[in-house]
Amino acid sequence: MPDNQPLDSQEKVLDWPFKRTCPMSVPPELAELRAQPPCAVRIPEGAVPARRAWLVTRHADVRQALMDPRMSADEGLEGAPVRIQLPPGERPSSFLRMDPPEHGRLRTLITSEFTARRVRTLAPGIQQLVDELLDGLAVQDRPADLCENFSTRLPTLVIARLLGVPAERSHEFVHLTRVTIGQGDPERSYHAYLELTGILAGLVEDKRHEPADDIMSKLAGHVNDGRITVSEAMGISTLVLVAGHETTTNQIALSTLSLLLDDGLREEVLADDGKLLPQYIEESMRYWSISQDAILRMCLEDMELGGVRMAKGDAVVISIPGGNWDENVFPDPGRLDVHRDTSEHLQWGIGPHYCLGAPLARLEIELALRSLFTRFPGLRLACAREDIPFRRETVFYGLHGLPVTW
């Protein structure tokens, strides 16, 4: 039977987000919570006051929450919950945080740039970037930081080229993005966001007068035609820049780390010219679940989810790691198994907000891993396991660095 107690009357309220007490595993609380209906958690105070929310952890419930039109992603609604702690009037005006019809109106503007067919045409250019970065890595003093020299730079250069951002400013954009989503210091995040979006708004304005063959120029053209505003073009550009490099950067680094820590897994994945590499990438995305606590929604009407009655206006936290480690869908979820069926993993979401950039990210990760271990067959970790610098205070899980040698 559904739990009829309203959210505000729940006696047990857990502090969220949870910590990954073991860096190689998702937060341990999630396993216990999957055995019960959605529970109450407290979203911490930041740019907006602290508030309660329902936490959804089971795979079936996560899927429903992501696809249910009664769950709003619109952060502009009064009382909407937020994770990235920016003041309500200063949050990104990107379609990621919108509902239909505005979501579809803006998303459609760039959909064609990320289709599987379009992405395949980018492979030669991406491979060239991979080779150039590995050439640079080869002459570095050892040990070298794989994040600094490869896994961070590749996605940043790829998305900068597509978007039309000057490549020489890529380090600046990486820094500002990471401060914005870091969330350890909301005020610092806010100022980094203002600086980042200010730069992008200026680039949009420049491309209104001097367009090129890139996404930002196409958006600038839509501004000139009156189809969208400068603010909307800037919001879409911010989303493409941040999502286009941050998730892929972390996934390349963590997928590499798993292979460096397990010789048997590495040998199996790379055998037969890497036949299992695409399947390994999917399993690695499920296992690491780097989108660890970034997805929130608000109920647009009274509804039931996971055996709980939720009221109109209730906030909902959707746990991707919870769904991806659900034992009922992925037995023994804490084990990287390249032979398991990963078709139901939720790393890229599902439904109307499914990540547009998934085909591009998959291509980048595969080319990166395949080329890295071909070029450096003796690649190995250059620090103790306990000294691996994991990024914790961030909405996307990852590494500060990855010291390697060969």
Backbone hydrogen bonds in HBPLUS format (Angstrom, degrees):
<---DONOR---> <-ACCEPTOR-->    atom                        ^
c    i                          cat <-CA-CA->   ^        H-A-AA   ^      H-
h    n   atom  resd res      DA  || num        DHA   H-A  angle D-A-AA Bond
n    s   type  num  typ     dist DA aas  dist angle  dist       angle   num
A0003-ASP N   A0307-GLY O   2.72 MM 304  6.22 144.3  1.84 140.4 147.8     1
A0309-ARG N   A0003-ASP O   3.06 MM 306  5.91 168.0  2.07 151.9 150.9     2
A0009-SER N   A0006-PRO O   3.09 MM   3  5.51 148.4  2.20 109.0 118.4     3
A0010-GLN N   A0007-LEU O   3.18 MM   3  5.50 165.9  2.20 112.6 117.0     4
A0014-LEU N   A0040-ALA O   3.05 MM  26  6.43 162.6  2.08 143.0 139.5     5
A0042-ARG N   A0014-LEU O   2.73 MM  28  6.07 143.4  1.87 159.6 163.8     6
A0016-TRP N   A0042-ARG O   3.25 MM  26  5.65 161.8  2.28 145.4 142.5     7
A0025-SER N   A0022-CYS O   3.01 MM   3  5.43 159.3  2.05 124.9 125.0     8
A0030-LEU N   A0027-PRO O   3.24 MM   3  6.04 156.8  2.29 121.8 126.4     9
A0033-LEU N   A0029-GLU O   3.03 MM   4  6.24 159.4  2.07 154.5 161.0    10
A0034-ARG N   A0030-LEU O   3.02 MM   4  6.14 139.7  2.19 144.9 153.4    11
A0035-ALA N   A0032-GLU O   3.24 MM   3  5.70 154.0  2.31 108.1 115.4    12
A0036-GLN N   A0033-LEU O   3.13 MM   3  5.56 163.5  2.16 116.7 118.8    13
A0055-LEU N   A0039-CYS O   2.79 MM  16  5.47 155.4  1.85 157.1 165.1    14
A0041-VAL N   A0053-ALA O   2.82 MM  12  5.38 157.7  1.87 157.5 164.3    15
A0053-ALA N   A0041-VAL O   2.87 MM  12  5.38 142.6  2.01 149.5 154.7    16
A0043-ILE N   A0051-ARG O   2.72 MM   8  5.35 157.2  1.77 177.8 171.6    17
A0051-ARG N   A0043-ILE O   3.21 MM   8  5.35 148.5  2.32 135.6 145.0    18
A0046-GLY N   A0048-VAL O   3.00 MM   2  5.19 172.3  2.01 152.4 154.9    19
A0054-TRP N   A0315-ALA O   2.88 MM 261  6.26 163.2  1.91 145.3 143.5    20
A0317-VAL N   A0054-TRP O   2.67 MM 263  5.98 168.6  1.69 167.3 171.0    21
A0056-VAL N   A0317-VAL O   2.88 MM 261  6.13 167.0  1.89 174.4 178.1    22
A0319-SER N   A0056-VAL O   3.02 MM 263  5.96 166.3  2.04 165.0 168.5    23
A0062-VAL N   A0058-ARG O   2.78 MM   4  6.00 158.0  1.83 161.7 169.2    24
A0063-ARG N   A0059-HIS O   2.98 MM   4  6.20 163.8  2.01 153.7 157.4    25
A0064-GLN N   A0060-ALA O   3.07 MM   4  6.28 161.7  2.10 143.0 148.0    26
A0065-ALA N   A0061-ASP O   2.88 MM   4  6.05 164.5  1.90 150.0 154.5    27
A0066-LEU N   A0062-VAL O   2.99 MM   4  6.17 153.0  2.07 149.5 156.2    28
A0067-MET N   A0063-ARG O   3.12 MM   4  6.27 140.2  2.28 144.7 154.9    29
A0067-MET N   A0064-GLN O   3.14 MM   3  5.23 129.0  2.41  97.2 110.6    30
A0068-ASP N   A0064-GLN O   2.79 MM   4  5.65 140.2  1.95 157.5 165.8    31
A0071-MET N   A0068-ASP O   2.99 MM   3  5.65 166.4  2.01 122.7 126.0    32
A0300-LEU N   A0070-ARG O   2.77 MM 230  5.22 161.7  1.80 164.3 165.1    33
A0072-SER N   A0298-MET O   2.76 MM 226  5.06 173.3  1.76 151.3 149.0    34
A0298-MET N   A0072-SER O   2.96 MM 226  5.06 139.4  2.13 130.3 142.7    35
A0077-LEU N   A0074-ASP O   3.41 MM   3  5.92 169.6  2.42 110.6 113.5    36
A0080-ALA N   A0077-LEU O   3.06 MM   3  5.40 159.4  2.11 135.7 132.7    37
A0086-LEU N   A0084-ILE O   2.81 MM   2  5.98 123.4  2.13 118.2 102.1    38
A0090-GLU N   A0087-PRO O   2.81 MM   3  5.33 160.3  1.85 124.2 131.0    39
A0097-ARG N   A0094-SER O   3.27 MM   3  6.11 155.1  2.33 121.2 124.7    40
A0098-MET N   A0095-PHE O   3.15 MM   3  4.89 144.2  2.28 116.9 109.8    41
A0103-HIS N   A0099-ASP O   2.89 MM   4  5.04 161.3  1.92 123.5 126.0    42
A0105-ARG N   A0101-PRO O   3.02 MM   4  6.23 158.1  2.06 153.6 160.6    43
A0106-LEU N   A0102-GLU O   3.15 MM   4  6.34 160.3  2.19 154.7 156.7    44
A0107-ARG N   A0103-HIS O   2.93 MM   4  5.97 164.8  1.95 155.3 160.3    45
A0108-THR N   A0104-GLY O   3.07 MM   4  5.80 162.1  2.11 141.0 145.3    46
A0109-LEU N   A0106-LEU O   3.13 MM   3  5.47 141.8  2.29 105.6 115.7    47
A0110-ILE N   A0107-ARG O   3.15 MM   3  5.97 156.8  2.20 122.2 126.8    48
A0113-GLU N   A0110-ILE O   3.02 MM   3  5.45 147.2  2.13 112.2 121.8    49
A0114-PHE N   A0111-THR O   3.10 MM   3  5.75 166.2  2.12 120.7 124.9    50
A0119-VAL N   A0115-THR O   2.89 MM   4  6.10 163.6  1.91 157.1 162.0    51
A0120-ARG N   A0116-ALA O   3.07 MM   4  6.24 152.5  2.15 145.1 151.3    52
A0121-THR N   A0118-ARG O   3.14 MM   3  5.48 133.6  2.37 103.6 115.2    53
A0122-LEU N   A0119-VAL O   2.88 MM   3  5.21 149.8  1.97 109.7 119.6    54
A0123-ALA N   A0120-ARG O   3.28 MM   3  5.47 160.2  2.32 105.7 111.4    55
A0126-ILE N   A0122-LEU O   3.01 MM   4  6.23 160.4  2.05 159.6 165.9    56
A0127-GLN N   A0123-ALA O   2.84 MM   4  5.99 163.3  1.86 158.8 163.4    57
A0128-GLN N   A0124-PRO O   3.01 MM   4  6.22 150.0  2.10 143.2 151.0    58
A0129-LEU N   A0125-GLY O   3.13 MM   4  6.45 154.8  2.19 143.5 149.5    59
A0130-VAL N   A0126-ILE O   2.89 MM   4  6.21 159.5  1.93 153.5 159.5    60
A0131-ASP N   A0127-GLN O   2.93 MM   4  6.17 164.8  1.95 152.0 155.2    61
A0132-GLU N   A0128-GLN O   2.98 MM   4  6.20 159.0  2.02 149.0 154.8    62
A0133-LEU N   A0129-LEU O   2.94 MM   4  6.15 160.1  1.98 153.2 158.3    63
A0134-LEU N   A0130-VAL O   2.95 MM   4  6.18 155.9  2.01 151.8 158.7    64
A0135-ASP N   A0131-ASP O   2.90 MM   4  6.09 145.3  2.02 143.4 153.1    65
A0136-GLY N   A0132-GLU O   3.07 MM   4  6.36 151.7  2.15 141.1 148.3    66
A0137-LEU N   A0133-LEU O   2.86 MM   4  6.18 150.6  1.95 143.6 152.5    67
A0138-ALA N   A0134-LEU O   2.96 MM   4  6.06 151.7  2.04 143.1 149.5    68
A0139-VAL N   A0136-GLY O   3.33 MM   3  5.68 144.7  2.46 104.4 112.8    69
A0140-GLN N   A0137-LEU O   3.06 MM   3  5.25 164.4  2.08 111.4 116.1    70
A0144-ALA N   A0404-VAL O   2.87 MM 260  5.47 154.6  1.93 158.4 162.0    71
A0404-VAL N   A0144-ALA O   2.80 MM 260  5.47 163.6  1.83 158.6 163.2    72
A0149-ASN N   A0145-ASP O   3.06 MM   4  6.17 164.3  2.09 153.5 158.3    73
A0146-LEU N   A0402-LEU O   2.87 MM 256  5.26 167.9  1.88 143.6 139.9    74
A0150-PHE N   A0146-LEU O   2.85 MM   4  5.35 129.9  2.10 133.5 142.3    75
A0151-SER N   A0146-LEU O   2.98 MM   5  6.28 149.7  2.07 144.1 150.4    76
A0152-THR N   A0147-CYS O   2.96 MM   5  5.26 154.4  2.03 141.0 141.2    77
A0154-LEU N   A0150-PHE O   2.94 MM   4  5.88 171.3  1.95 163.6 163.9    78
A0157-LEU N   A0153-ARG O   2.90 MM   4  5.99 162.1  1.93 157.2 160.9    79
A0158-VAL N   A0154-LEU O   2.98 MM   4  6.19 161.0  2.02 157.3 163.3    80
A0159-ILE N   A0155-PRO O   2.96 MM   4  6.05 172.9  1.96 149.2 151.3    81
A0160-ALA N   A0156-THR O   2.92 MM   4  5.91 148.9  2.01 140.6 150.2    82
A0161-ARG N   A0157-LEU O   3.03 MM   4  6.09 155.8  2.09 141.8 147.4    83
A0162-LEU N   A0158-VAL O   3.09 MM   4  6.40 162.3  2.12 149.6 154.2    84
A0163-LEU N   A0159-ILE O   2.83 MM   4  5.83 161.0  1.86 146.2 152.2    85
A0164-GLY N   A0160-ALA O   2.79 MM   4  5.66 149.5  1.89 142.0 150.4    86
A0165-VAL N   A0160-ALA O   2.90 MM   5  4.69 143.0  2.04 136.3 142.2    87
A0215-ILE N   A0162-LEU O   2.93 MM  53  6.17 172.3  1.93 158.1 159.7    88
A0216-MET N   A0163-LEU O   2.97 MM  53  5.38 156.4  2.03 133.2 140.1    89
A0169-ARG N   A0166-PRO O   3.00 MM   3  5.59 160.1  2.04 116.1 122.6    90
A0170-SER N   A0167-ALA O   3.04 MM   3  5.24 163.4  2.06 116.1 117.7    91
A0172-GLU N   A0169-ARG O   3.06 MM   3  5.32 119.0  2.45 103.4 118.2    92
A0173-PHE N   A0169-ARG O   3.12 MM   4  6.50 155.8  2.18 154.9 161.9    93
A0174-VAL N   A0170-SER O   2.96 MM   4  6.21 157.2  2.01 152.4 158.7    94
A0175-HIS N   A0171-HIS O   3.02 MM   4  6.23 165.1  2.05 149.2 152.7    95
A0176-LEU N   A0172-GLU O   3.03 MM   4  6.26 170.1  2.04 152.9 155.2    96
A0177-THR N   A0173-PHE O   2.91 MM   4  5.95 158.2  1.96 146.8 153.1    97
A0178-ARG N   A0174-VAL O   3.01 MM   4  6.17 164.2  2.04 151.7 155.7    98
A0179-VAL N   A0175-HIS O   3.05 MM   4  6.28 153.8  2.12 151.2 158.4    99
A0180-THR N   A0176-LEU O   2.99 MM   4  6.11 157.7  2.04 143.9 150.4   100
A0181-ILE N   A0177-THR O   3.03 MM   4  6.33 161.4  2.07 156.3 159.4   101
A0182-GLY N   A0178-ARG O   2.94 MM   4  5.61 114.4  2.38 130.4 144.8   102
A0182-GLY N   A0179-VAL O   3.30 MM   3  4.98 146.1  2.42  92.3 102.0   103
A0189-SER N   A0185-ASP O   2.93 MM   4  6.18 159.1  1.98 157.6 164.5   104
A0190-TYR N   A0186-PRO O   2.91 MM   4  6.09 151.9  1.99 144.9 152.1   105
A0191-HIS N   A0187-GLU O   3.12 MM   4  6.44 161.4  2.15 150.7 153.9   106
A0192-ALA N   A0188-ARG O   3.00 MM   4  6.21 155.8  2.06 148.8 155.7   107
A0193-TYR N   A0189-SER O   2.89 MM   4  6.10 153.2  1.97 147.0 154.7   108
A0194-LEU N   A0190-TYR O   2.97 MM   4  6.29 157.3  2.02 149.6 155.3   109
A0195-GLU N   A0191-HIS O   3.03 MM   4  6.25 156.0  2.09 143.9 150.1   110
A0196-LEU N   A0192-ALA O   2.88 MM   4  6.08 163.0  1.91 151.0 155.8   111
A0197-THR N   A0193-TYR O   2.87 MM   4  6.01 177.6  1.88 158.9 159.7   112
A0198-GLY N   A0194-LEU O   2.93 MM   4  5.83 144.6  2.06 135.7 145.9   113
A0199-ILE N   A0195-GLU O   3.08 MM   4  6.28 155.6  2.15 145.5 150.7   114
A0200-LEU N   A0196-LEU O   3.08 MM   4  6.41 161.9  2.12 150.1 155.2   115
A0201-ALA N   A0197-THR O   2.82 MM   4  5.95 155.7  1.88 145.7 152.5   116
A0202-GLY N   A0198-GLY O   3.07 MM   4  6.25 152.2  2.15 141.6 148.6   117
A0203-LEU N   A0199-ILE O   3.01 MM   4  6.36 147.2  2.12 144.4 153.7   118
A0204-VAL N   A0200-LEU O   2.91 MM   4  6.22 154.2  1.98 150.5 157.3   119
A0205-GLU N   A0201-ALA O   3.06 MM   4  6.32 158.5  2.11 145.4 150.7   120
A0206-ASP N   A0202-GLY O   2.98 MM   4  6.27 153.8  2.05 143.4 150.7   121
A0207-LYS N   A0203-LEU O   2.97 MM   4  6.21 156.4  2.03 149.2 154.8   122
A0208-ARG N   A0204-VAL O   3.04 MM   4  6.31 122.5  2.39 140.7 155.4   123
A0208-ARG N   A0205-GLU O   3.19 MM   3  5.18 142.9  2.33  96.1 106.9   124
A0209-HIS N   A0206-ASP O   3.14 MM   3  5.68 149.0  2.24 108.8 116.9   125
A0210-GLU N   A0206-ASP O   2.94 MM   4  6.14 149.0  2.03 143.8 153.8   126
A0218-LYS N   A0214-ASP O   3.20 MM   4  6.55 152.1  2.28 146.8 154.4   127
A0218-LYS N   A0215-ILE O   3.06 MM   3  5.12 116.5  2.48  96.6 112.1   128
A0219-LEU N   A0215-ILE O   2.94 MM   4  6.30 155.5  2.00 153.6 160.8   129
A0220-ALA N   A0216-MET O   2.84 MM   4  6.06 151.6  1.92 142.1 150.6   130
A0221-GLY N   A0217-SER O   2.87 MM   4  6.15 144.6  2.00 141.9 151.5   131
A0222-HIS N   A0218-LYS O   3.09 MM   4  6.44 146.2  2.21 140.7 149.1   132
A0222-HIS N   A0219-LEU O   3.06 MM   3  5.02 117.8  2.46  92.7 107.9   133
A0223-VAL N   A0219-LEU O   2.97 MM   4  6.38 140.8  2.13 143.2 154.6   134
A0224-ASN N   A0220-ALA O   2.98 MM   4  6.34 157.4  2.03 147.5 152.8   135
A0225-ASP N   A0221-GLY O   2.97 MM   4  6.25 141.1  2.12 140.3 151.2   136
A0227-ARG N   A0222-HIS O   2.85 MM   5  5.16 140.8  2.00 163.7 162.4   137
A0226-GLY N   A0223-VAL O   2.98 MM   3  5.10 153.1  2.05 104.0 112.6   138
A0233-ALA N   A0229-THR O   2.97 MM   4  6.29 158.8  2.01 150.9 156.8   139
A0234-MET N   A0230-VAL O   2.83 MM   4  6.04 156.5  1.89 150.9 157.7   140
A0235-GLY N   A0231-SER O   2.86 MM   4  6.06 153.3  1.93 143.2 150.9   141
A0236-ILE N   A0232-GLU O   2.97 MM   4  6.19 161.9  2.01 151.0 154.6   142
A0237-SER N   A0233-ALA O   2.98 MM   4  6.12 159.3  2.03 144.1 150.5   143
A0238-THR N   A0234-MET O   2.84 MM   4  6.05 155.4  1.90 149.4 156.1   144
A0239-LEU N   A0235-GLY O   3.02 MM   4  6.25 160.5  2.06 146.3 151.3   145
A0240-VAL N   A0236-ILE O   2.93 MM   4  6.18 168.8  1.94 156.9 159.2   146
A0241-LEU N   A0237-SER O   2.92 MM   4  6.05 162.9  1.95 149.7 154.7   147
A0242-VAL N   A0238-THR O   2.91 MM   4  6.03 174.8  1.91 156.8 158.4   148
A0243-ALA N   A0239-LEU O   2.84 MM   4  5.73 157.4  1.89 153.5 159.1   149
A0244-GLY N   A0240-VAL O   2.78 MM   4  5.23 136.5  1.97 127.3 140.2   150
A0246-GLU N   A0242-VAL O   2.95 MM   4  5.74 159.2  2.00 154.5 161.1   151
A0249-THR N   A0245-HIS O   2.88 MM   4  5.75 157.7  1.93 146.6 153.5   152
A0250-ASN N   A0246-GLU O   3.23 MM   4  6.38 168.0  2.25 146.1 148.7   153
A0251-GLN N   A0247-THR O   2.96 MM   4  6.13 154.8  2.03 146.9 154.6   154
A0252-ILE N   A0248-THR O   2.94 MM   4  6.08 161.5  1.97 154.6 157.9   155
A0253-ALA N   A0249-THR O   3.23 MM   4  6.43 169.3  2.24 149.4 152.3   156
A0254-LEU N   A0250-ASN O   2.94 MM   4  6.08 169.2  1.95 153.0 156.2   157
A0255-SER N   A0251-GLN O   2.90 MM   4  5.80 157.3  1.95 143.1 150.0   158
A0256-THR N   A0252-ILE O   2.97 MM   4  6.06 152.2  2.05 144.3 151.9   159
A0257-LEU N   A0253-ALA O   2.92 MM   4  6.16 156.7  1.98 144.6 151.6   160
A0258-SER N   A0254-LEU O   3.04 MM   4  6.30 160.6  2.08 149.9 153.0   161
A0259-LEU N   A0256-THR O   3.09 MM   3  5.30 119.4  2.48 100.9 115.4   162
A0260-LEU N   A0256-THR O   3.00 MM   4  6.32 143.6  2.14 148.6 159.9   163
A0260-LEU N   A0257-LEU O   3.02 MM   3  5.02 122.1  2.37  96.1 111.6   164
A0261-LEU N   A0257-LEU O   2.98 MM   4  6.21 137.8  2.17 151.0 162.5   165
A0266-ARG N   A0262-ASP O   2.96 MM   4  6.18 163.0  1.99 153.8 159.1   166
A0267-GLU N   A0263-ASP O   2.91 MM   4  6.07 162.5  1.94 148.7 153.2   167
A0268-GLU N   A0264-GLY O   3.03 MM   4  6.20 159.5  2.08 146.7 152.3   168
A0269-VAL N   A0265-LEU O   2.89 MM   4  6.06 165.5  1.91 156.6 160.1   169
A0270-LEU N   A0266-ARG O   3.01 MM   4  6.05 160.6  2.05 151.7 156.4   170
A0271-ALA N   A0267-GLU O   3.11 MM   4  5.92 119.6  2.50 136.3 147.9   171
A0274-GLY N   A0270-LEU O   3.26 MM   4  4.12 142.9  2.41 102.6 104.2   172
A0274-GLY N   A0271-ALA O   3.02 MM   3  5.34 127.2  2.31 104.4 118.2   173
A0275-LYS N   A0271-ALA O   3.38 MM   4  6.81 147.5  2.50 155.1 162.9   174
A0277-LEU N   A0274-GLY O   2.96 MM   3  5.06 159.6  2.00 108.9 115.4   175
A0280-TYR N   A0276-LEU O   2.82 MM   4  6.05 154.5  1.89 157.6 166.3   176
A0281-ILE N   A0277-LEU O   2.95 MM   4  6.19 156.3  2.01 156.1 161.3   177
A0282-GLU N   A0278-PRO O   3.27 MM   4  6.60 156.8  2.32 143.9 148.6   178
A0283-GLU N   A0279-GLN O   3.03 MM   4  6.31 161.7  2.07 150.0 155.1   179
A0284-SER N   A0280-TYR O   2.73 MM   4  5.91 154.4  1.79 153.5 161.4   180
A0285-MET N   A0281-ILE O   2.95 MM   4  6.16 149.8  2.04 144.6 152.3   181
A0286-ARG N   A0282-GLU O   3.06 MM   4  6.38 154.9  2.13 144.7 151.3   182
A0287-TYR N   A0283-GLU O   2.84 MM   4  6.03 166.0  1.86 150.9 155.1   183
A0288-TRP N   A0284-SER O   2.94 MM   4  5.99 176.7  1.94 152.2 153.4   184
A0289-SER N   A0285-MET O   3.01 MM   4  5.70 151.4  2.09 136.7 145.4   185
A0292-GLN N   A0290-ILE O   2.82 MM   2  5.17 128.7  2.08 108.3  92.3   186
A0397-TYR N   A0290-ILE O   2.75 MM 107  4.46 154.7  1.82 128.2 133.2   187
A0318-ILE N   A0295-ILE O   3.00 MM  23  5.51 172.7  2.01 153.5 155.5   188
A0297-ARG N   A0316-VAL O   2.81 MM  19  5.04 154.4  1.88 148.1 155.1   189
A0316-VAL N   A0297-ARG O   2.82 MM  19  5.04 153.1  1.89 148.5 144.7   190
A0299-CYS N   A0314-ASP O   2.92 MM  15  5.42 161.5  1.95 156.3 161.7   191
A0313-GLY N   A0299-CYS O   2.84 MM  14  5.17 167.7  1.86 135.7 140.0   192
A0303-MET N   A0310-MET O   2.86 MM   7  5.32 162.0  1.89 153.6 158.2   193
A0310-MET N   A0303-MET O   2.69 MM   7  5.32 160.9  1.72 161.5 167.3   194
A0305-LEU N   A0308-VAL O   2.95 MM   3  5.43 157.9  2.00 152.1 157.7   195
A0308-VAL N   A0305-LEU O   3.19 MM   3  5.43 150.8  2.28 107.0 115.4   196
A0314-ASP N   A0311-ALA O   2.93 MM   3  5.54 162.8  1.96 142.0 142.6   197
A0323-GLY N   A0319-SER O   3.16 MM   4  6.46 160.6  2.19 147.1 150.6   198
A0324-ASN N   A0320-ILE O   2.89 MM   4  6.05 162.4  1.92 157.0 162.5   199
A0325-TRP N   A0321-PRO O   3.01 MM   4  5.99 126.6  2.30 140.7 151.0   200
A0326-ASP N   A0323-GLY O   3.34 MM   3  5.22 160.4  2.38 108.1 107.1   201
A0329-VAL N   A0326-ASP O   3.04 MM   3  5.66 157.3  2.09 117.3 124.0   202
A0330-PHE N   A0326-ASP O   2.83 MM   4  5.90 169.3  1.84 161.7 165.0   203
A0335-ARG N   A0332-ASP O   3.16 MM   3  5.96 156.5  2.21 128.5 129.8   204
A0340-ARG N   A0337-ASP O   3.31 MM   3  5.69 171.8  2.31 113.5 115.9   205
A0345-HIS N   A0342-THR O   2.97 MM   3  5.48 169.1  1.98 125.3 125.4   206
A0349-GLY N   A0346-LEU O   2.93 MM   3  4.96 161.8  1.97 110.2 115.6   207
A0355-CYS N   A0348-TRP O   2.98 MM   7  5.26 165.4  2.00 154.8 159.3   208
A0354-TYR N   A0351-GLY O   3.04 MM   3  5.49 159.0  2.09 124.3 123.6   209
A0358-ALA N   A0355-CYS O   3.36 MM   3  5.64 168.5  2.37 113.1 113.9   210
A0361-ALA N   A0357-GLY O   2.94 MM   4  6.15 164.4  1.96 162.2 167.2   211
A0362-ARG N   A0358-ALA O   2.94 MM   4  6.11 167.0  1.96 159.6 162.4   212
A0363-LEU N   A0359-PRO O   3.13 MM   4  6.30 160.4  2.17 143.3 148.4   213
A0364-GLU N   A0360-LEU O   2.96 MM   4  6.21 168.4  1.97 156.3 159.1   214
A0365-ILE N   A0361-ALA O   2.92 MM   4  6.08 168.0  1.94 157.2 160.3   215
A0366-GLU N   A0362-ARG O   2.99 MM   4  6.14 165.3  2.01 150.4 154.6   216
A0367-LEU N   A0363-LEU O   2.98 MM   4  6.14 174.0  1.98 159.0 160.7   217
A0368-ALA N   A0364-GLU O   2.88 MM   4  5.92 155.4  1.94 146.1 153.8   218
A0369-LEU N   A0365-ILE O   2.94 MM   4  6.09 173.7  1.94 155.7 156.7   219
A0370-ARG N   A0366-GLU O   2.95 MM   4  5.91 166.7  1.97 152.8 157.1   220
A0371-SER N   A0367-LEU O   3.06 MM   4  5.91 161.9  2.09 139.5 145.1   221
A0372-LEU N   A0368-ALA O   2.92 MM   4  5.89 158.2  1.96 146.8 153.8   222
A0373-PHE N   A0369-LEU O   3.16 MM   4  6.23 176.0  2.16 153.8 154.0   223
A0374-THR N   A0370-ARG O   3.18 MM   4  6.18 135.2  2.40 135.1 146.8   224
A0375-ARG N   A0371-SER O   2.89 MM   4  5.92 163.6  1.91 150.9 155.1   225
A0376-PHE N   A0372-LEU O   2.90 MM   4  5.95 152.8  1.97 144.0 152.3   226
A0379-LEU N   A0376-PHE O   3.03 MM   3  5.32 155.5  2.09 122.2 120.9   227
A0380-ARG N   A0405-THR O   2.91 MM  25  5.56 153.8  1.98 160.0 159.6   228
A0405-THR N   A0380-ARG O   2.95 MM  25  5.56 153.8  2.02 154.4 161.7   229
A0382-ALA N   A0403-PRO O   2.85 MM  21  5.20 162.5  1.88 136.0 130.9   230
A0387-ASP N   A0384-ALA O   2.85 MM   3  5.23 153.8  1.92 112.9 121.8   231
A0388-ILE N   A0385-ARG O   3.31 MM   3  5.67 169.4  2.32 114.5 115.6   232
A0400-HIS N   A0389-PRO O   2.75 MM  11  5.47 170.0  1.76 161.7 165.3   233
A0391-ARG N   A0398-GLY O   2.77 MM   7  5.13 175.7  1.77 127.8 128.9   234
A0394-THR N   A0392-ARG O   2.87 MM   2  5.62 135.5  2.07 106.4  93.1   235
